[in-house]
Amino acid sequence: MKILIMGLSGSGKTFLSKLLQKELSCAWYNADNLRDMASDWDFSDEGRKRQSFRMKALADFEKKNGRMVICDFICPTREARKIFDADYCIWMNTIKESNYKDTDKIFEEPVTYDLKISRWDQYSPSQVASLIKDV
């Protein structure tokens, strides 16, 4: 299962991913770490598409090998989310703007998602893990 944790920069994607990874004992890929490994800090439209394909390739590898995987990245557009093609999508809607106005400007709120987190006290990591396991 490919789990996407998406939302604006600073919304808590990585924090939740780190806790969920322990709860689910699964693989986890963080967008900033992947960009660092690829030496690719291009945030143009093409750079963002490339990042979506990069995250998808790693997640698909894990899924193909029967493993659950969490990927956390902003995934700001519907196109990026379509490219990634998550099995389960968590939208971290905990903030309305980030420190990156260019990203805020292109961010499209998701039309479909499996779980929307609007407040940190809304769910515990174990509750989120249970919701995912029930799918």
N, CA, C and O atoms as a Tinker XYZ file with bonds, in Angstrom:
   540  protein
     1  N      0.843000   -1.187000    0.000000    73     2
     2  CA     0.000000    0.000000    0.000000    64     1     3
     3  C      0.881000    1.240000    0.000000    63     2     4     5
     4  O      1.827000    1.347000    0.780000    81     3
     5  N      0.556000    2.179000   -0.890000    73     3     6
     6  CA     1.262000    3.458000   -0.989000    64     5     7
     7  C      0.470000    4.507000   -0.225000    63     6     8     9
     8  O     -0.667000    4.818000   -0.580000    81     7
     9  N      1.073000    5.050000    0.821000    73     7    10
    10  CA     0.431000    6.067000    1.649000    64     9    11
    11  C      1.090000    7.408000    1.353000    63    10    12    13
    12  O      2.304000    7.558000    1.496000    81    11
    13  N      0.290000    8.368000    0.944000    73    11    14
    14  CA     0.771000    9.726000    0.701000    64    13    15
    15  C      0.342000   10.607000    1.862000    63    14    16    17
    16  O     -0.839000   10.672000    2.203000    81    15
    17  N      1.310000   11.283000    2.466000    73    15    18
    18  CA     1.012000   12.299000    3.476000    64    17    19
    19  C      1.414000   13.622000    2.848000    63    18    20    21
    20  O      2.598000   13.905000    2.662000    81    19
    21  N      0.408000   14.432000    2.523000    73    19    22
    22  CA     0.637000   15.653000    1.751000    64    21    23
    23  C      0.076000   16.870000    2.464000    63    22    24    25
    24  O     -0.785000   16.762000    3.337000    81    23
    25  N      0.586000   18.035000    2.068000    73    23    26
    26  CA     0.134000   19.294000    2.640000    64    25    27
    27  C      1.236000   20.333000    2.527000    63    26    28    29
    28  O      2.339000   20.043000    2.065000    81    27
    29  N      0.926000   21.524000    2.949000    73    27    30
    30  CA     1.888000   22.623000    2.869000    64    29    31
    31  C      3.131000   22.361000    3.710000    63    30    32    33
    32  O      3.112000   21.561000    4.646000    81    31
    33  N      4.201000   23.047000    3.360000    73    31    34
    34  CA     5.430000   22.984000    4.138000    64    33    35
    35  C      5.144000   23.471000    5.556000    63    34    36    37
    36  O      4.563000   24.540000    5.745000    81    35
    37  N      5.550000   22.690000    6.542000    73    35    38
    38  CA     5.333000   23.064000    7.933000    64    37    39
    39  C      4.032000   22.548000    8.522000    63    38    40    41
    40  O      3.699000   22.867000    9.663000    81    39
    41  N      3.291000   21.754000    7.756000    73    39    42
    42  CA     1.993000   21.255000    8.237000    64    41    43
    43  C      2.112000   20.026000    9.136000    63    42    44    45
    44  O      1.136000   19.626000    9.772000    81    43
    45  N      3.299000   19.426000    9.193000    73    43    46
    46  CA     3.499000   18.270000   10.061000    64    45    47
    47  C      3.592000   16.936000    9.338000    63    46    48    49
    48  O      3.464000   15.881000    9.960000    81    47
    49  N      3.811000   16.973000    8.040000    73    47    50
    50  CA     3.897000   15.742000    7.250000    64    49    51
    51  C      5.005000   14.828000    7.750000    63    50    52    53
    52  O      4.774000   13.645000    7.998000    81    51
    53  N      6.182000   15.362000    7.895000    73    51    54
    54  CA     7.327000   14.557000    8.301000    64    53    55
    55  C      7.182000   14.085000    9.741000    63    54    56    57
    56  O      7.528000   12.947000   10.059000    81    55
    57  N      6.680000   14.938000   10.602000    73    55    58
    58  CA     6.469000   14.561000   12.004000    64    57    59
    59  C      5.517000   13.372000   12.095000    63    58    60    61
    60  O      5.807000   12.392000   12.779000    81    59
    61  N      4.379000   13.459000   11.404000    73    59    62
    62  CA     3.419000   12.353000   11.420000    64    61    63
    63  C      4.009000   11.113000   10.754000    63    62    64    65
    64  O      3.820000   10.000000   11.246000    81    63
    65  N      4.712000   11.290000    9.656000    73    63    66
    66  CA     5.303000   10.152000    8.941000    64    65    67
    67  C      6.257000    9.371000    9.828000    63    66    68    69
    68  O      6.242000    8.140000    9.844000    81    67
    69  N      7.079000   10.091000   10.559000    73    67    70
    70  CA     8.051000    9.448000   11.449000    64    69    71
    71  C      7.343000    8.602000   12.505000    63    70    72    73
    72  O      7.769000    7.484000   12.793000    81    71
    73  N      6.268000    9.129000   13.079000    73    71    74
    74  CA     5.511000    8.387000   14.093000    64    73    75
    75  C      4.752000    7.216000   13.472000    63    74    76    77
    76  O      4.710000    6.127000   14.045000    81    75
    77  N      4.157000    7.438000   12.309000    73    75    78
    78  CA     3.405000    6.371000   11.638000    64    77    79
    79  C      4.314000    5.241000   11.179000    63    78    80    81
    80  O      3.941000    4.070000   11.242000    81    79
    81  N      5.497000    5.594000   10.720000    73    79    82
    82  CA     6.445000    4.569000   10.263000    64    81    83
    83  C      6.735000    3.578000   11.383000    63    82    84    85
    84  O      6.854000    2.378000   11.136000    81    83
    85  N      6.848000    4.067000   12.595000    73    83    86
    86  CA     7.076000    3.184000   13.747000    64    85    87
    87  C      5.840000    2.346000   14.037000    63    86    88    89
    88  O      5.958000    1.160000   14.344000    81    87
    89  N      4.653000    2.946000   13.944000    73    87    90
    90  CA     3.396000    2.230000   14.204000    64    89    91
    91  C      3.153000    1.128000   13.174000    63    90    92    93
    92  O      2.665000    0.049000   13.513000    81    91
    93  N      3.496000    1.404000   11.920000    73    91    94
    94  CA     3.188000    0.481000   10.829000    64    93    95
    95  C      4.362000   -0.411000   10.436000    63    94    96    97
    96  O      4.190000   -1.352000    9.660000    81    95
    97  N      5.546000   -0.128000   10.960000    73    95    98
    98  CA     6.759000   -0.886000   10.609000    64    97    99
    99  C      6.896000   -1.001000    9.089000    63    98   100   101
   100  O      6.959000   -2.099000    8.537000    81    99
   101  N      6.940000    0.142000    8.438000    73    99   102
   102  CA     6.980000    0.143000    6.972000    64   101   103
   103  C      8.087000    1.062000    6.467000    63   102   104   105
   104  O      8.744000    1.759000    7.241000    81   103
   105  N      8.274000    1.046000    5.152000    73   103   106
   106  CA     9.237000    1.952000    4.523000    64   105   107
   107  C      8.694000    3.380000    4.579000    63   106   108   109
   108  O      7.485000    3.594000    4.671000    81   107
   109  N      9.606000    4.349000    4.522000    73   107   110
   110  CA     9.211000    5.758000    4.554000    64   109   111
   111  C     10.193000    6.572000    3.725000    63   110   112   113
   112  O     11.406000    6.487000    3.918000    81   111
   113  N      9.660000    7.354000    2.810000    73   111   114
   114  CA    10.466000    8.242000    1.985000    64   113   115
   115  C     10.013000    9.682000    2.196000    63   114   116   117
   116  O      8.829000   10.002000    2.090000    81   115
   117  N     10.973000   10.531000    2.494000    73   115   118
   118  CA    10.731000   11.953000    2.717000    64   117   119
   119  C     11.239000   12.730000    1.505000    63   118   120   121
   120  O     12.355000   12.499000    1.039000    81   119
   121  N     10.431000   13.639000    1.001000    73   119   122
   122  CA    10.759000   14.376000   -0.219000    64   121   123
   123  C     12.064000   15.158000   -0.112000    63   122   124   125
   124  O     12.864000   15.147000   -1.047000    81   123
   125  N     12.290000   15.830000    1.001000    73   123   126
   126  CA    13.522000   16.613000    1.137000    64   125   127
   127  C     14.750000   15.708000    1.118000    63   126   128   129
   128  O     15.769000   16.059000    0.523000    81   127
   129  N     14.662000   14.551000    1.763000    73   127   130
   130  CA    15.788000   13.614000    1.745000    64   129   131
   131  C     16.058000   13.113000    0.331000    63   130   132   133
   132  O     17.214000   12.984000   -0.073000    81   131
   133  N     14.993000   12.829000   -0.424000    73   131   134
   134  CA    15.161000   12.377000   -1.807000    64   133   135
   135  C     15.740000   13.469000   -2.685000    63   134   136   137
   136  O     16.614000   13.206000   -3.512000    81   135
   137  N     15.261000   14.693000   -2.514000    73   135   138
   138  CA    15.824000   15.804000   -3.295000    64   137   139
   139  C     17.316000   15.960000   -2.987000    63   138   140   141
   140  O     18.117000   16.221000   -3.884000    81   139
   141  N     17.679000   15.800000   -1.720000    73   139   142
   142  CA    19.076000   15.903000   -1.311000    64   141   143
   143  C     19.910000   14.801000   -1.965000    63   142   144   145
   144  O     20.985000   15.065000   -2.504000    81   143
   145  N     19.408000   13.568000   -1.915000    73   143   146
   146  CA    20.145000   12.450000   -2.523000    64   145   147
   147  C     20.291000   12.636000   -4.031000    63   146   148   149
   148  O     21.318000   12.272000   -4.604000    81   147
   149  N     19.269000   13.200000   -4.676000    73   147   150
   150  CA    19.296000   13.405000   -6.126000    64   149   151
   151  C     19.983000   14.718000   -6.514000    63   150   152   153
   152  O     20.158000   14.997000   -7.700000    81   151
   153  N     20.370000   15.519000   -5.531000    73   151   154
   154  CA    20.920000   16.860000   -5.780000    64   153   155
   155  C     20.015000   17.626000   -6.740000    63   154   156   157
   156  O     20.479000   18.238000   -7.702000    81   155
   157  N     18.723000   17.579000   -6.460000    73   155   158
   158  CA    17.730000   18.201000   -7.337000    64   157   159
   159  C     16.806000   19.083000   -6.504000    63   158   160   161
   160  O     15.812000   18.618000   -5.947000    81   159
   161  N     17.155000   20.356000   -6.431000    73   159   162
   162  CA    16.364000   21.317000   -5.658000    64   161   163
   163  C     15.605000   22.256000   -6.593000    63   162   164   165
   164  O     15.371000   23.419000   -6.265000    81   163
   165  N     15.225000   21.736000   -7.758000    73   163   166
   166  CA    14.477000   22.493000   -8.755000    64   165   167
   167  C     12.990000   22.457000   -8.399000    63   166   168   169
   168  O     12.376000   21.390000   -8.387000    81   167
   169  N     12.418000   23.622000   -8.110000    73   167   170
   170  CA    11.006000   23.703000   -7.738000    64   169   171
   171  C     10.151000   24.311000   -8.854000    63   170   172   173
   172  O      9.057000   24.817000   -8.605000    81   171
   173  N     10.665000   24.252000  -10.087000    73   171   174
   174  CA     9.854000   24.663000  -11.233000    64   173   175
   175  C      8.760000   23.609000  -11.433000    63   174   176   177
   176  O      8.755000   22.581000  -10.755000    81   175
   177  N      7.842000   23.863000  -12.355000    73   175   178
   178  CA     6.806000   22.867000  -12.640000    64   177   179
   179  C      7.431000   21.535000  -13.046000    63   178   180   181
   180  O      7.007000   20.475000  -12.587000    81   179
   181  N      8.443000   21.599000  -13.910000    73   179   182
   182  CA     9.113000   20.364000  -14.355000    64   181   183
   183  C      9.835000   19.676000  -13.205000    63   182   184   185
   184  O      9.812000   18.450000  -13.094000    81   183
   185  N     10.478000   20.468000  -12.347000    73   183   186
   186  CA    11.169000   19.902000  -11.192000    64   185   187
   187  C     10.206000   19.220000  -10.238000    63   186   188   189
   188  O     10.521000   18.170000   -9.677000    81   187
   189  N      9.052000   19.803000  -10.054000    73   187   190
   190  CA     8.035000   19.208000   -9.176000    64   189   191
   191  C      7.476000   17.917000   -9.776000    63   190   192   193
   192  O      7.222000   16.953000   -9.054000    81   191
   193  N      7.287000   17.903000  -11.095000    73   191   194
   194  CA     6.831000   16.666000  -11.754000    64   193   195
   195  C      7.877000   15.571000  -11.593000    63   194   196   197
   196  O      7.553000   14.425000  -11.282000    81   195
   197  N      9.137000   15.941000  -11.808000    73   195   198
   198  CA    10.230000   14.979000  -11.670000    64   197   199
   199  C     10.236000   14.391000  -10.264000    63   198   200   201
   200  O     10.438000   13.189000  -10.087000    81   199
   201  N     10.015000   15.241000   -9.270000    73   199   202
   202  CA     9.982000   14.775000   -7.878000    64   201   203
   203  C      8.808000   13.819000   -7.658000    63   202   204   205
   204  O      8.953000   12.817000   -6.958000    81   203
   205  N      7.657000   14.114000   -8.243000    73   203   206
   206  CA     6.498000   13.222000   -8.109000    64   205   207
   207  C      6.798000   11.856000   -8.717000    63   206   208   209
   208  O      6.461000   10.827000   -8.132000    81   207
   209  N      7.434000   11.843000   -9.897000    73   207   210
   210  CA     7.799000   10.570000  -10.527000    64   209   211
   211  C      8.852000    9.822000   -9.701000    63   210   212   213
   212  O      8.815000    8.596000   -9.604000    81   211
   213  N      9.786000   10.567000   -9.109000    73   211   214
   214  CA    10.820000    9.954000   -8.270000    64   213   215
   215  C     10.184000    9.286000   -7.047000    63   214   216   217
   216  O     10.508000    8.146000   -6.715000    81   215
   217  N      9.284000   10.001000   -6.387000    73   215   218
   218  CA     8.595000    9.439000   -5.218000    64   217   219
   219  C      7.748000    8.235000   -5.624000    63   218   220   221
   220  O      7.717000    7.229000   -4.915000    81   219
   221  N      7.066000    8.334000   -6.755000    73   219   222
   222  CA     6.234000    7.239000   -7.259000    64   221   223
   223  C      7.074000    5.990000   -7.520000    63   222   224   225
   224  O      6.679000    4.885000   -7.148000    81   223
   225  N      8.227000    6.165000   -8.156000    73   223   226
   226  CA     9.075000    5.016000   -8.491000    64   225   227
   227  C      9.494000    4.254000   -7.236000    63   226   228   229
   228  O      9.443000    3.025000   -7.206000    81   227
   229  N      9.899000    4.970000   -6.219000    73   227   230
   230  CA    10.309000    4.308000   -4.976000    64   229   231
   231  C      9.126000    3.641000   -4.284000    63   230   232   233
   232  O      9.239000    2.517000   -3.795000    81   231
   233  N      7.995000    4.334000   -4.244000    73   231   234
   234  CA     6.805000    3.767000   -3.604000    64   233   235
   235  C      6.305000    2.544000   -4.368000    63   234   236   237
   236  O      5.915000    1.548000   -3.759000    81   235
   237  N      6.316000    2.617000   -5.696000    73   235   238
   238  CA     5.877000    1.473000   -6.502000    64   237   239
   239  C      6.788000    0.268000   -6.290000    63   238   240   241
   240  O      6.318000   -0.869000   -6.259000    81   239
   241  N      8.091000    0.514000   -6.145000    73   239   242
   242  CA     9.033000   -0.577000   -5.862000    64   241   243
   243  C      8.661000   -1.279000   -4.558000    63   242   244   245
   244  O      8.602000   -2.507000   -4.500000    81   243
   245  N      8.413000   -0.498000   -3.522000    73   243   246
   246  CA     8.044000   -1.084000   -2.224000    64   245   247
   247  C      6.734000   -1.869000   -2.341000    63   246   248   249
   248  O      6.629000   -2.994000   -1.852000    81   247
   249  N      5.753000   -1.271000   -2.986000    73   247   250
   250  CA     4.444000   -1.924000   -3.127000    64   249   251
   251  C      4.560000   -3.216000   -3.937000    63   250   252   253
   252  O      3.972000   -4.236000   -3.577000    81   251
   253  N      5.316000   -3.168000   -5.024000    73   251   254
   254  CA     5.502000   -4.350000   -5.875000    64   253   255
   255  C      6.125000   -5.500000   -5.090000    63   254   256   257
   256  O      5.885000   -6.669000   -5.391000    81   255
   257  N      6.920000   -5.162000   -4.089000    73   255   258
   258  CA     7.576000   -6.176000   -3.271000    64   257   259
   259  C      6.791000   -6.489000   -2.000000    63   258   260   261
   260  O      7.329000   -7.058000   -1.049000    81   259
   261  N      5.516000   -6.113000   -1.996000    73   259   262
   262  CA     4.614000   -6.492000   -0.913000    64   261   263
   263  C      4.769000   -5.707000    0.372000    63   262   264   265
   264  O      4.332000   -6.148000    1.436000    81   263
   265  N      5.395000   -4.540000    0.273000    73   263   266
   266  CA     5.613000   -3.740000    1.478000    64   265   267
   267  C      4.755000   -2.480000    1.463000    63   266   268   269
   268  O      4.498000   -1.894000    0.411000    81   267
   269  N      4.328000   -2.084000    2.634000    73   267   270
   270  CA     3.627000   -0.814000    2.812000    64   269   271
   271  C      4.680000    0.293000    2.829000    63   270   272   273
   272  O      5.791000    0.095000    3.321000    81   271
   273  N      4.322000    1.459000    2.290000    73   271   274
   274  CA     5.276000    2.561000    2.236000    64   273   275
   275  C      4.561000    3.888000    2.476000    63   274   276   277
   276  O      3.451000    4.111000    1.995000    81   275
   277  N      5.220000    4.756000    3.227000    73   275   278
   278  CA     4.756000    6.125000    3.460000    64   277   279
   279  C      5.652000    7.059000    2.651000    63   278   280   281
   280  O      6.876000    6.934000    2.682000    81   279
   281  N      5.043000    7.989000    1.933000    73   279   282
   282  CA     5.791000    9.045000    1.255000    64   281   283
   283  C      5.224000   10.373000    1.720000    63   282   284   285
   284  O      4.024000   10.623000    1.602000    81   283
   285  N      6.088000   11.220000    2.247000    73   283   286
   286  CA     5.607000   12.537000    2.652000    64   285   287
   287  C      6.239000   13.603000    1.777000    63   286   288   289
   288  O      7.458000   13.774000    1.729000    81   287
   289  N      5.357000   14.312000    1.088000    73   287   290
   290  CA     5.796000   15.465000    0.302000    64   289   291
   291  C      4.616000   16.379000    0.029000    63   290   292   293
   292  O      3.458000   15.966000    0.097000    81   291
   293  N      4.930000   17.623000   -0.280000    73   291   294
   294  CA     3.908000   18.651000   -0.437000    64   293   295
   295  C      2.871000   18.230000   -1.470000    63   294   296   297
   296  O      1.670000   18.378000   -1.245000    81   295
   297  N      3.333000   17.705000   -2.602000    73   295   298
   298  CA     2.431000   17.223000   -3.658000    64   297   299
   299  C      1.364000   18.294000   -3.936000    63   298   300   301
   300  O      0.171000   18.042000   -3.762000    81   299
   301  N      1.794000   19.487000   -4.369000    73   299   302
   302  CA     0.918000   20.657000   -4.350000    64   301   303
   303  C     -0.198000   20.713000   -5.388000    63   302   304   305
   304  O     -1.159000   21.466000   -5.226000    81   303
   305  N     -0.079000   19.926000   -6.446000    73   303   306
   306  CA    -1.081000   20.025000   -7.512000    64   305   307
   307  C     -1.813000   18.708000   -7.722000    63   306   308   309
   308  O     -1.338000   17.639000   -7.340000    81   307
   309  N     -2.973000   18.817000   -8.335000    73   307   310
   310  CA    -3.739000   17.605000   -8.662000    64   309   311
   311  C     -2.924000   16.710000   -9.587000    63   310   312   313
   312  O     -2.964000   15.485000   -9.470000    81   311
   313  N     -2.181000   17.331000  -10.512000    73   311   314
   314  CA    -1.346000   16.561000  -11.427000    64   313   315
   315  C     -0.288000   15.764000  -10.663000    63   314   316   317
   316  O     -0.071000   14.589000  -10.959000    81   315
   317  N      0.362000   16.380000   -9.696000    73   315   318
   318  CA     1.379000   15.678000   -8.899000    64   317   319
   319  C      0.756000   14.504000   -8.153000    63   318   320   321
   320  O      1.349000   13.428000   -8.076000    81   319
   321  N     -0.434000   14.709000   -7.605000    73   319   322
   322  CA    -1.110000   13.631000   -6.877000    64   321   323
   323  C     -1.548000   12.519000   -7.821000    63   322   324   325
   324  O     -1.528000   11.345000   -7.452000    81   323
   325  N     -1.945000   12.883000   -9.039000    73   323   326
   326  CA    -2.322000   11.874000  -10.037000    64   325   327
   327  C     -1.095000   11.054000  -10.436000    63   326   328   329
   328  O     -1.177000    9.832000  -10.568000    81   327
   329  N      0.025000   11.718000  -10.626000    73   327   330
   330  CA     1.271000   11.019000  -10.964000    64   329   331
   331  C      1.623000   10.027000   -9.868000    63   330   332   333
   332  O      1.921000    8.868000  -10.156000    81   331
   333  N      1.594000   10.463000   -8.620000    73   331   334
   334  CA     1.989000    9.588000   -7.507000    64   333   335
   335  C      1.024000    8.421000   -7.345000    63   334   336   337
   336  O      1.464000    7.301000   -7.085000    81   335
   337  N     -0.262000    8.648000   -7.491000    73   335   338
   338  CA    -1.290000    7.602000   -7.467000    64   337   339
   339  C     -1.296000    6.816000   -6.151000    63   338   340   341
   340  O     -1.027000    5.614000   -6.127000    81   339
   341  N     -1.606000    7.518000   -5.067000    73   339   342
   342  CA    -1.619000    6.906000   -3.726000    64   341   343
   343  C     -2.791000    5.942000   -3.553000    63   342   344   345
   344  O     -3.857000    6.111000   -4.144000    81   343
   345  N     -2.561000    4.941000   -2.734000    73   343   346
   346  CA    -3.644000    4.043000   -2.324000    64   345   347
   347  C     -4.403000    4.638000   -1.145000    63   346   348   349
   348  O     -5.589000    4.369000   -0.954000    81   347
   349  N     -3.699000    5.451000   -0.355000    73   347   350
   350  CA    -4.298000    6.078000    0.826000    64   349   351
   351  C     -3.667000    7.455000    0.949000    63   350   352   353
   352  O     -2.443000    7.580000    0.983000    81   351
   353  N     -4.495000    8.481000    1.015000    73   351   354
   354  CA    -3.996000    9.861000    1.057000    64   353   355
   355  C     -4.423000   10.547000    2.347000    63   354   356   357
   356  O     -5.605000   10.592000    2.686000    81   355
   357  N     -3.433000   11.081000    3.058000    73   355   358
   358  CA    -3.678000   11.877000    4.260000    64   357   359
   359  C     -3.320000   13.321000    3.934000    63   358   360   361
   360  O     -2.190000   13.624000    3.552000    81   359
   361  N     -4.295000   14.202000    4.090000    73   359   362
   362  CA    -4.081000   15.631000    3.848000    64   361   363
   363  C     -3.864000   16.322000    5.182000    63   362   364   365
   364  O     -4.763000   16.382000    6.021000    81   363
   365  N     -2.654000   16.843000    5.367000    73   363   366
   366  CA    -2.315000   17.610000    6.559000    64   365   367
   367  C     -2.755000   19.057000    6.314000    63   366   368   369
   368  O     -2.029000   19.850000    5.715000    81   367
   369  N     -3.934000   19.372000    6.783000    73   367   370
   370  CA    -4.524000   20.696000    6.582000    64   369   371
   371  C     -4.444000   21.509000    7.878000    63   370   372   373
   372  O     -5.416000   22.148000    8.282000    81   371
   373  N     -3.286000   21.477000    8.515000    73   371   374
   374  CA    -3.116000   22.086000    9.833000    64   373   375
   375  C     -2.715000   23.559000    9.780000    63   374   376   377
   376  O     -2.787000   24.261000   10.789000    81   375
   377  N     -2.292000   24.026000    8.604000    73   375   378
   378  CA    -1.917000   25.436000    8.442000    64   377   379
   379  C     -2.541000   25.970000    7.160000    63   378   380   381
   380  O     -2.866000   25.203000    6.254000    81   379
   381  N     -2.703000   27.267000    7.088000    73   379   382
   382  CA    -3.300000   27.889000    5.899000    64   381   383
   383  C     -2.254000   28.503000    4.976000    63   382   384   385
   384  O     -2.513000   28.687000    3.787000    81   383
   385  N     -1.082000   28.819000    5.508000    73   383   386
   386  CA     0.009000   29.305000    4.674000    64   385   387
   387  C      1.330000   28.859000    5.267000    63   386   388   389
   388  O      1.459000   28.649000    6.473000    81   387
   389  N      2.315000   28.720000    4.377000    73   387   390
   390  CA     3.639000   28.285000    4.802000    64   389   391
   391  C      4.631000   29.435000    4.644000    63   390   392   393
   392  O      4.244000   30.565000    4.348000    81   391
   393  N      5.896000   29.137000    4.841000    73   391   394
   394  CA     6.948000   30.139000    4.637000    64   393   395
   395  C      7.340000   30.256000    3.166000    63   394   396   397
   396  O      8.193000   31.069000    2.810000    81   395
   397  N      6.712000   29.438000    2.310000    73   395   398
   398  CA     7.056000   29.404000    0.886000    64   397   399
   399  C      5.860000   29.876000    0.067000    63   398   400   401
   400  O      5.019000   29.075000   -0.340000    81   399
   401  N      5.794000   31.170000   -0.166000    73   399   402
   402  CA     4.636000   31.775000   -0.845000    64   401   403
   403  C      4.452000   31.243000   -2.262000    63   402   404   405
   404  O      3.324000   31.134000   -2.742000    81   403
   405  N      5.570000   30.906000   -2.946000    73   403   406
   406  CA     5.452000   30.360000   -4.302000    64   405   407
   407  C      4.718000   29.021000   -4.287000    63   406   408   409
   408  O      3.916000   28.735000   -5.176000    81   407
   409  N      4.998000   28.208000   -3.276000    73   407   410
   410  CA     4.309000   26.922000   -3.144000    64   409   411
   411  C      2.857000   27.136000   -2.740000    63   410   412   413
   412  O      1.960000   26.485000   -3.276000    81   411
   413  N      2.624000   28.038000   -1.803000    73   411   414
   414  CA     1.246000   28.335000   -1.382000    64   413   415
   415  C      0.400000   28.752000   -2.584000    63   414   416   417
   416  O     -0.770000   28.383000   -2.690000    81   415
   417  N      1.002000   29.521000   -3.483000    73   415   418
   418  CA     0.269000   30.050000   -4.631000    64   417   419
   419  C     -0.196000   28.935000   -5.575000    63   418   420   421
   420  O     -1.281000   29.026000   -6.150000    81   419
   421  N      0.611000   27.893000   -5.736000    73   419   422
   422  CA     0.237000   26.819000   -6.672000    64   421   423
   423  C     -0.496000   25.666000   -5.990000    63   422   424   425
   424  O     -1.013000   24.776000   -6.665000    81   423
   425  N     -0.544000   25.677000   -4.658000    73   423   426
   426  CA    -1.168000   24.563000   -3.932000    64   425   427
   427  C     -2.665000   24.482000   -4.227000    63   426   428   429
   428  O     -3.402000   25.454000   -4.065000    81   427
   429  N     -3.089000   23.307000   -4.661000    73   427   430
   430  CA    -4.502000   23.040000   -4.932000    64   429   431
   431  C     -5.018000   22.083000   -3.870000    63   430   432   433
   432  O     -4.499000   20.978000   -3.716000    81   431
   433  N     -6.026000   22.505000   -3.147000    73   431   434
   434  CA    -6.586000   21.618000   -2.129000    64   433   435
   435  C     -7.073000   20.341000   -2.797000    63   434   436   437
   436  O     -7.691000   20.395000   -3.860000    81   435
   437  N     -6.800000   19.193000   -2.185000    73   435   438
   438  CA    -7.233000   17.939000   -2.806000    64   437   439
   439  C     -8.755000   17.814000   -2.817000    63   438   440   441
   440  O     -9.437000   18.232000   -1.881000    81   439
   441  N     -9.261000   17.237000   -3.884000    73   439   442
   442  CA   -10.689000   16.980000   -4.009000    64   441   443
   443  C    -11.021000   15.664000   -3.309000    63   442   444   445
   444  O    -12.067000   15.528000   -2.674000    81   443
   445  N    -10.120000   14.711000   -3.435000    73   443   446
   446  CA   -10.312000   13.412000   -2.786000    64   445   447
   447  C     -9.128000   13.114000   -1.872000    63   446   448   449
   448  O     -7.984000   13.440000   -2.188000    81   447
   449  N     -9.415000   12.506000   -0.767000    73   447   450
   450  CA    -8.410000   12.074000    0.202000    64   449   451
   451  C     -9.102000   11.070000    1.114000    63   450   452   453
   452  O    -10.329000   10.986000    1.140000    81   451
   453  N     -8.316000   10.320000    1.851000    73   451   454
   454  CA    -8.884000    9.326000    2.765000    64   453   455
   455  C     -9.005000    9.859000    4.179000    63   454   456   457
   456  O     -9.897000    9.461000    4.928000    81   455
   457  N     -8.103000   10.762000    4.541000    73   455   458
   458  CA    -8.117000   11.324000    5.889000    64   457   459
   459  C     -7.618000   12.760000    5.825000    63   458   460   461
   460  O     -6.580000   13.044000    5.227000    81   459
   461  N     -8.360000   13.652000    6.440000    73   459   462
   462  CA    -7.962000   15.064000    6.527000    64   461   463
   463  C     -7.691000   15.366000    7.990000    63   462   464   465
   464  O     -8.556000   15.182000    8.847000    81   463
   465  N     -6.480000   15.832000    8.266000    73   463   466
   466  CA    -6.106000   16.196000    9.628000    64   465   467
   467  C     -6.019000   17.716000    9.691000    63   466   468   469
   468  O     -5.173000   18.333000    9.044000    81   467
   469  N     -6.909000   18.306000   10.483000    73   467   470
   470  CA    -6.971000   19.765000   10.594000    64   469   471
   471  C     -6.389000   20.284000   11.901000    63   470   472   473
   472  O     -6.031000   21.457000   12.007000    81   471
   473  N     -6.295000   19.409000   12.893000    73   471   474
   474  CA    -5.741000   19.782000   14.208000    64   473   475
   475  C     -4.880000   18.623000   14.711000    63   474   476   477
   476  O     -5.172000   17.454000   14.460000    81   475
   477  N     -3.819000   18.975000   15.422000    73   475   478
   478  CA    -2.920000   17.940000   15.932000    64   477   479
   479  C     -3.571000   17.040000   16.973000    63   478   480   481
   480  O     -3.155000   15.894000   17.140000    81   479
   481  N     -4.576000   17.535000   17.670000    73   479   482
   482  CA    -5.220000   16.704000   18.691000    64   481   483
   483  C     -6.386000   15.891000   18.121000    63   482   484   485
   484  O     -7.123000   15.252000   18.873000    81   483
   485  N     -6.553000   15.913000   16.818000    73   483   486
   486  CA    -7.664000   15.223000   16.162000    64   485   487
   487  C     -7.505000   13.702000   16.211000    63   486   488   489
   488  O     -8.474000   12.990000   16.477000    81   487
   489  N     -6.306000   13.201000   15.959000    73   487   490
   490  CA    -6.019000   11.763000   15.954000    64   489   491
   491  C     -4.649000   11.525000   16.571000    63   490   492   493
   492  O     -3.740000   12.343000   16.430000    81   491
   493  N     -4.512000   10.405000   17.251000    73   491   494
   494  CA    -3.185000    9.980000   17.696000    64   493   495
   495  C     -2.564000    9.179000   16.548000    63   494   496   497
   496  O     -3.290000    8.698000   15.678000    81   495
   497  N     -1.241000    9.027000   16.530000    73   495   498
   498  CA    -0.621000    8.211000   15.484000    64   497   499
   499  C     -1.174000    6.781000   15.453000    63   498   500   501
   500  O     -1.330000    6.203000   14.378000    81   499
   501  N     -1.467000    6.216000   16.614000    73   499   502
   502  CA    -2.010000    4.849000   16.625000    64   501   503
   503  C     -3.417000    4.813000   16.028000    63   502   504   505
   504  O     -3.788000    3.825000   15.393000    81   503
   505  N     -4.201000    5.870000   16.221000    73   503   506
   506  CA    -5.528000    5.929000   15.594000    64   505   507
   507  C     -5.403000    6.019000   14.071000    63   506   508   509
   508  O     -6.146000    5.362000   13.343000    81   507
   509  N     -4.472000    6.826000   13.601000    73   507   510
   510  CA    -4.251000    6.947000   12.157000    64   509   511
   511  C     -3.796000    5.602000   11.600000    63   510   512   513
   512  O     -4.275000    5.167000   10.552000    81   511
   513  N     -2.874000    4.946000   12.297000    73   511   514
   514  CA    -2.398000    3.629000   11.854000    64   513   515
   515  C     -3.548000    2.632000   11.779000    63   514   516   517
   516  O     -3.618000    1.845000   10.835000    81   515
   517  N     -4.437000    2.650000   12.743000    73   515   518
   518  CA    -5.595000    1.745000   12.736000    64   517   519
   519  C     -6.503000    2.019000   11.546000    63   518   520   521
   520  O     -6.999000    1.084000   10.916000    81   519
   521  N     -6.723000    3.286000   11.234000    73   519   522
   522  CA    -7.549000    3.636000   10.079000    64   521   523
   523  C     -6.933000    3.106000    8.786000    63   522   524   525
   524  O     -7.643000    2.614000    7.908000    81   523
   525  N     -5.626000    3.207000    8.677000    73   523   526
   526  CA    -4.932000    2.717000    7.480000    64   525   527
   527  C     -5.027000    1.194000    7.405000    63   526   528   529
   528  O     -5.307000    0.639000    6.342000    81   527
   529  N     -4.798000    0.529000    8.514000    73   527   530
   530  CA    -4.842000   -0.939000    8.536000    64   529   531
   531  C     -6.225000   -1.475000    8.205000    63   530   532   533
   532  O     -6.354000   -2.588000    7.696000    81   531
   533  N     -7.257000   -0.696000    8.490000    73   531   534
   534  CA    -8.630000   -1.135000    8.227000    64   533   535
   535  C     -9.008000   -1.088000    6.749000    63   534   536   537
   536  O    -10.064000   -1.588000    6.360000    81   535
   537  N     -8.158000   -0.495000    5.933000    73   535   538
   538  CA    -8.467000   -0.376000    4.494000    64   537   539
   539  C     -8.215000   -1.705000    3.806000    63   538   540
   540  O     -8.412000   -1.822000    2.597000    81   539
